[in-house]
Amino acid sequence: MKTDNEKKKNFWGSLALVIFSILFLVFSFQIKNVTTAQWYDSPRLFPLVIGSCLLIFCLIYMLQNREGWKISADDIAGIREYLKSSTFLKLMISIILLALYVFVFLGFRIGTFKLPYEVATFLYMFLTMIYFRPKGFAIWKIILVSAVLSFAVGYGFSHFAKIPLP
């Protein structure tokens, strides 16, 4: 038997995923369809299937936990306390670093120069590991791990898997 607290978390989490899946479907419909593609060969088919399944499953889960929609004053106080916590700050910084990587580092261009994927990935990994490193952890180890992993992944995808990188 689920407790009231579990029902609240499940309801509000599924509601957030319903909103996400609706946005996912909206953006999936905006994918350009190749003029020669049939409905079963369209690049938007897989995102539409995934978005539709996610929406259906989240709606079912939300209905199963519909008693959890009520929020008490204690819940609001707990949310405010969480928004002031260091855990929430770390989450926000992680999201900002990921957005920086996707929208700035991977899209960085000056004239004809484009920042290579491996360098952008190295910068992201380095900044993230610097932020989350434990006290006393050597920076040279972070540089080494970031360099080896970013260049190994870049080399592996481009040479072994033959997948073009952004």
N, C-alpha and C positions, 0 to 999 in steps of 0.2 A: 504494500500500500504506500502510495506516495504521500509525503508530508505536504503541508501547505506551501512551505518554502520551495520545495522541489517543483510543485505545480506552477508557482509564480515564475521561477527561473525558466522552466520549460515553455510556458506560454509566451513570455516576453522574448525569449531567444528565438522561438519559432516565428513570432511576429516580425522580428528583425530579419530573419531569413526569408520570409514571405516578401517583404519590401525589397530585399536584395534580389530575389529571383524575378520579381516583376521588372526591376531595372535591367537585369540581365536579359530578359526577354525583349525589352524595348530596344536595347542596344543590339541584340541579335537580329532583329528585323531590319536594322540599319546597315547590316553587312551587304555590300554590293553583290548582286547575283550576276554571275557570268551569263552573257546573253545566250550561249549555247547550252547552258546547264539545264537539265530537267530538275524537277523538285527533289528527286532522290540523289542528284549529283551536285546539289547546290552547296556552296561553302557555308551557308547559314543553317543547314539542316542539323548538324550535330549540336551547335549551341542552342538551337530551338528545342531539341529533344532533351538536353540536359536541363535547360531552364524550366521546361514544362514539368519534367519529373520532380525537380526540386520544389517547384511551386505546389504541386499536388501533395507530395509527401509532407511538406511543411504545413499545409492547410490541415491535413489529417492530424498531424501531431498537435497543432494548435487547438483543434477541436477536442482532442482527447484531454487536453489540459485547460479547458476553458474556464474552470473554476479559479484559476490562478491569476485572473486579470486584475483583481483588486489590489491596490497598493495602500499600505497603512502608513501612518506617520513614522513608525519605526523603520520601515523600508526606505522612505525618503531620507531619513537621517543617515541610514547606512550607505545610501548612494552618495550623499554629500561627503561623507567621511572617505569613501573610496575615491571620489574625484580629487580629494586633497592628498591622497596617499602617494608614496614614492613608487608604488607598483603602477599606478595610473600614469605617472610622469614617465616612467620607463617605457610603457606601452606607447605613449604619444611620441616620444623621441624615436622609438623603433619605426613607427609609421612615417614620421618625417624623414628619417634616413632612407627608408624604402622608396618614398616618393621622390626624394632627391636623386636616388639611383636611377629610377625609371624615367623621370621626366627631365632631369638635368644631365646627369652623367652619360646616359645612353643616347641622349639627343644632342649632345654638345657638338657644335660645329662652328668653325671660324673659316669663312670662305670655303675652300675645298677640303680643309682639314676636318676630319671626323675623329673624335676620341675613340680609340679601339675598344672593342668589347672587353678584352682582358684587362685593360687599364681601368675602365669604368668599374668593372667587377672588383678589381683589387682595391680601388678607393672605397667602395661601399663596404667590403669586408673589413678593411682596415679601420674605418671609422666606427663600424658597429662593434668590432672586437675591442677597440680602445675604450669605447663607452662602457661596455659590460665586463671589462677585465677585472679580475680580483686584485686586491692590493698586493704589490710586490711582483706581479707577473711581468716579465721582461718584454719590452716593446719590440726588441729584435725578433723574438719568437712570433709575435703577432705579424710583423712584416714578412717573415719567412712563410708562415702558414698562409697568409693572404696571397702572397705571390705564387706559391706552389699550387694552391687550389685553383685560383682564378686562371692561371695559364694552363694548367692541366685540363680543366673543364673546357676552356676555349679551344685548346688544341684537339681534345678528344671529340668535341662536337663537330668542328670544322674539318678534321682530317679523317677520323675513323667513321663517324656517323654521316659525314657529308651533309651536315645540316648548316645552312648559312646562318650566321649570327647577326644580330642587329648592329 
